[in-house]
Amino acid sequence: MQVHFHRTDGSGGYAVLMRRDDGLTVRLPGLDQTWRVPHDLVHFVAEREFRLGHGVFGSIAAGAMFANMAVVSGRPRYDAKVRSRAVIKAYAAELSLAEVLSGVVHDGVEHEVKAAIVYRQVLEAWGSLRSAPCPYQAATLRRCLVLLDALDDKWRAVAVGDRLALRWELPGGPAWQVAAR
């Protein structure tokens, strides 16, 4: 799925446009203009690095349409609403995990918290939702933070009206690509 983070204004405004593999282009508005790094960009990286195939981006790729999203182009499937509800219901637990982990990572990035402290917070977040041992290693979090640093630099260079283009692949698939335009 093609994912474009569009800078909409000079004060941190953005929107995410995604061209799904079914041909539909959907828009997710950015709601967090107060942060240096867009929350949805943190989701993108955290979901990829923590191998959450059915977090926000994986669910959208599978057909989910969250309440704040809109179709920009293409013709929705005849059963789009039913499919969206089914995807969101089927992946509710992973969506919750994605939100919690992305929140911890985003807070760490924004406040420049040391990776060791953020990792402890990841373990606590995992434990608040799951009883099994956390499968994520500190190295995974460090890789996530390094990628976010690189993408933050690219995002800062994006002018109003331009975009940061990424490609969402299911975790474990081909490496994802980054291009600023």
C-alpha positions in Angstrom: 0.0 0.0 0.0 1.4 3.4 -0.9 1.4 5.8 2.1 1.9 9.5 1.6 2.3 11.9 4.6 1.3 15.3 3.2 2.3 18.4 5.0 -0.7 20.7 5.0 0.5 23.7 6.8 3.6 25.2 8.5 2.5 24.4 12.0 2.7 20.6 11.9 -0.6 19.9 10.1 -0.6 16.8 7.9 -2.8 14.2 6.3 -2.1 10.6 5.3 -3.2 9.5 1.9 -3.1 5.7 1.2 -3.6 4.0 -2.0 -4.6 0.5 -1.1 -4.0 -2.5 -3.2 -7.7 -2.7 -4.0 -7.3 0.6 -5.9 -9.1 2.8 -3.3 -7.3 5.9 -2.1 -8.3 6.9 1.4 -7.4 9.9 3.6 -6.6 9.8 7.3 -6.4 13.4 8.8 -3.5 14.1 11.1 -4.9 15.2 14.5 -1.7 16.0 16.4 -0.3 19.3 15.1 1.5 19.9 18.4 4.1 17.1 18.0 7.4 17.3 16.1 6.9 13.8 14.7 3.4 13.0 13.3 1.7 10.3 15.5 0.7 8.4 12.4 4.3 8.3 11.2 5.2 6.8 14.6 2.4 4.2 14.1 3.8 3.3 10.7 7.3 2.7 12.0 6.3 1.0 15.3 3.8 -1.3 13.6 6.4 -2.3 11.0 9.3 -2.8 13.5 7.2 -4.6 16.1 5.7 -6.7 13.3 2.1 -5.7 13.9 0.6 -6.7 10.6 -2.9 -5.7 11.7 -2.4 -2.5 13.6 -3.7 0.7 12.0 -1.9 0.5 8.7 -2.4 -3.3 8.2 -6.1 -2.9 9.0 -6.5 -0.1 6.6 -4.7 -2.2 3.9 -7.1 -5.0 4.7 -10.2 -2.7 4.2 -10.8 -0.9 7.5 -12.2 2.6 7.3 -12.0 4.4 10.6 -14.6 7.0 11.4 -12.3 9.9 10.6 -11.2 8.6 7.2 -12.6 9.5 3.8 -12.4 8.0 0.4 -10.5 10.3 -2.0 -10.6 8.3 -5.2 -11.7 4.9 -6.5 -14.9 3.0 -6.1 -15.4 1.2 -2.8 -16.4 -2.5 -2.8 -20.1 -3.2 -2.6 -19.5 -4.6 0.9 -17.0 -2.0 2.1 -18.8 -1.1 5.3 -19.4 -4.7 6.3 -15.8 -5.5 5.5 -14.5 -2.6 7.4 -16.4 -3.5 10.5 -15.3 -7.1 10.2 -11.6 -6.1 9.9 -11.8 -3.8 12.9 -13.5 -6.4 15.0 -11.1 -9.2 13.9 -8.0 -7.1 14.7 -9.3 -5.2 17.7 -6.7 -6.7 20.1 -3.8 -5.9 17.7 -5.2 -2.4 17.1 -5.2 -1.8 20.8 -1.6 -3.1 21.1 -0.5 -0.9 18.2 -2.0 2.2 19.8 -0.4 1.5 23.2 3.1 0.7 21.8 3.0 3.6 19.4 2.0 5.9 22.2 4.9 4.8 24.3 7.4 5.1 21.4 5.9 8.5 20.4 6.3 9.8 23.9 9.9 8.6 24.0 10.7 10.2 20.7 9.1 13.6 21.5 10.7 13.9 24.9 14.0 12.3 23.8 13.9 9.7 26.5 16.7 7.2 26.6 16.0 3.9 24.8 16.4 1.8 28.0 13.7 3.8 29.7 11.4 3.6 26.7 12.0 -0.2 26.5 10.9 -0.6 30.1 7.8 1.3 29.2 7.2 -1.0 26.2 7.5 -4.0 28.5 5.0 -2.4 30.9 2.6 -1.5 28.1 2.8 -5.1 26.8 2.1 -6.4 30.3 -1.0 -4.2 30.6 -2.5 -6.0 27.6 -1.0 -9.4 27.5 -0.1 -12.1 30.0 2.5 -13.8 27.9 6.1 -12.6 28.0 6.9 -9.6 25.7 8.4 -10.9 22.5 10.1 -7.6 21.7 13.8 -7.1 22.2 15.5 -3.8 23.1 17.3 -4.0 19.8 13.9 -3.8 18.0 13.0 -0.7 19.9 16.4 0.9 19.2 15.9 0.2 15.4 12.5 1.7 15.6 13.9 4.9 17.3 16.8 5.1 14.7 14.3 4.9 11.8 12.0 7.5 13.4 15.0 9.8 13.7 15.8 9.4 10.0 12.2 9.9 9.0 11.9 12.9 11.3 14.8 14.5 9.4 13.0 13.7 6.1 9.7 15.0 7.4 11.3 18.3 8.5 12.5 18.8 5.0 9.0 18.3 3.5 7.6 21.7 2.4 4.0 22.6 2.8 2.1 21.0 0.0 4.7 18.2 -0.5 4.8 14.7 0.9 6.9 12.0 2.4 6.1 8.8 0.4 6.4 5.4 2.1 5.2 1.9 1.2 3.4 -0.3 3.7 4.3 -4.0 3.4 3.1 -6.6 5.8 5.9 -7.1 8.4 8.2 -9.8 7.2 7.7 -8.8 3.6 10.1 -6.8 1.4 11.9 -3.8 3.0 9.8 -0.7 3.0 10.9 2.3 0.9 11.1 5.9 1.8 11.1 8.8 -0.6 10.6 12.6 0.0 8.8 14.6 -2.7 
